[in-house]
Amino acid sequence: VKKTNKRSTEMYKRFCSKYETLREIEFYGLGAHTIKSAMWQMHKKNFGTVCNAACECAVNLGEITCSAINNSIKKQIKTKRHGKRSDLVKGNPTVGFVDFFAPKFTPLLQEEYLHETNEQIYERLIHMWGEHKKQFRF
């Protein structure tokens, strides 16, 4: 039986809260727990068990999301529950926020807002995505 301490549970909850909007954007219709769990596992592997405002994960989204889709597809196939995004089982892509939008605009935001934390840059990126969806610009 795996034991988790209170601090690691709190860190996981903070992480999930931080990336809930990302999960909704990029992985809509997929099992929230499966996606968040896969992202947290990748975070622990690539960035450690602490996720604070300065954490590099906020500006390297591809490193925490890379296994989320694969894990979700495996779980869908295993449980034969395909939900709203059964198209993923057939290999259709995500919306492109992590693969295209974030890599293009994160460096520009970091250059423009030198004194902001990585988390603040991430929040600006999320806001920009909302504007992009409204106006189809950027």
Secondary structure, DSSP 8 states (H G I E B T S, - for coil): -----HHHHHHHHHHHHHTHHHHHHHSTTS-HHHHHHHHHHHHHHHT-S---TT-GGGG-HHHHHTTHHHHHHHHHHHHT--GGGGGGGGT----SIIIIIHHHHHHHHHHH-TTS-HHHHHHHHHHHHHHHHHH---
